[in-house]
Amino acid sequence: LPPIGCLPIQMTVNLEHPFLRTCIEDQNSDAQSYNQKLAKLLPQLQASLPGSKILYADIYEPIIDMINNPQKYGFEVTNRGCCGTGLLEGGTLCSPITPLCANRSQFLFFDSVHPGESAYRYAAEYINKEIFPDIGGF
């Protein structure tokens, strides 16, 4: 899981501080706990599936690094999406008639749930290096 508490939609629906727009740390802790449990479970799952090869790809770390160090990646906005208001829109609510920001590459998130193309590119590079370190990536 990514840092769920940092998704723009989660910050928006945070009823305690809806205008503060900061990550919700207990949700992020839950995501980290889930990821740790999943990583520990995968060897058992692989052992039960002869001939399979299961790889764990950590999406949490690259996304949280982009949130904490946006300038390193060229991002200017990390707490709302590029589509519409960037606060609630997601998926099909982002359509050809929904306004988009002028420079999508400056936004970590495309909509209130999904990272944008630049973020996915950085995450893919990170995951590639983590999973295939000996060969310099895939």
N, C-alpha and C positions, 0 to 999 in steps of 0.2 A: 504494500500500500504506500501511496505517497503521504506527505504530511497533510492529512485530511483537515486538520484544524487551520491550515493556511489557504484552503480553497476559498476563493472570493464568496461563493454561495454560503459557506459555513460561517464566515465572518458576518455576512449580511443577516443571517437568521439567528445570530447570537443575540438573544433577547436581553442579556445583561448589559452589553455595551455595543449596540448596533452601529454606532457612528465612530467607534474607536478604530475599527478595521485593523486589528492586530490578530496574529495567529492565536488559536485557542489551544493552549498547551496540553490540557488533559486529553483532547482528541488526538494530538500528535503523539502523546505517550501511549495511547491505546494502539495507534497504528504501528509504532515501534515494537510494542509488545507482541502484536499479531505477527509482524514480520519475523521476529526472533523465534517465535513458536513454529511458524511455517518452515523456516530454514532448518530447525532441528528435526522436523517431521519428514522432510524430503528424503533423507537416506533410507528411512523405513519404507517409504512409498516406492522408492526405486528398487529396493530389495524385493518387494512383492511383485514387481513387474519385470521379469527376466528379459534381458535384451534391451531394456530402455535406458535412456540417459536423461536425467532430469537436472536442469540447471536452475539455480536461483539467481534472479536478476534484481538487484537492489535499486528501486526507483526513488526511495525515500531520500537517500543521501544527495544525489545530484540535484533534486528539486529543492531541498532545504538549503543547499549551498547557493543555488540561484536566488532564493529568497533573501538569505542573509548577506550575500555579496553580489547584488544585482549589477553593479558597475563592472565587475569582472567579466560579465557576459553581455554587456551592452543594454541591459534592461533599465528602464526608468520607472516602470509601474509594475508592482508585484502584488498589489492587494485588490485589484479589480481586473476584469477582462476587457478585451478590446471591443467586443461586440455589444451593441446597445449601451446600456448604462454600465455594463460590466459587473453588475451586482447580483442579478438573478437570472439573466438569460443563459440558456445552455442548449446545446443540441439543435433541435429543430426551431427553437425560438430565435436562433441566429440565422436569418434568411437573407435573400437578396434585398428585401425591403428594410432590413434592420441596419441602422447606421454602424459603420465600423470606424475605428480610430484611423488617423491618417498614416501612422507608421507602426504597423503590426509588430515589427521586430523589436520595438521598445517595450512591449508588453509581455510579461512572462506567460500570462493566460490569454487564450483566445476568447473564451467565454467564461462564465463564472465557475466552471468545473474543469475544463480541459486546458492543458498547457498549449501554447502556440507552437508553430513550426520550428522557430528558433530554439525553444526550450526542448522540444523533442530531439532536435539534432544534437544538442549538448548532452542530453540524457543518454542517447544512443551511443555517443562517443565514450562516455563514462562507463556504461555497462559493457561495451565491447572490450575496453581495456581491462575491466575487472574480471570478466569471464575468460578472456583469452590473453592473459598478460605475457605469456612466453612467446607469442608470435606477433605481438604488437597490434593486436586487434583482429577482427574477422575480415 
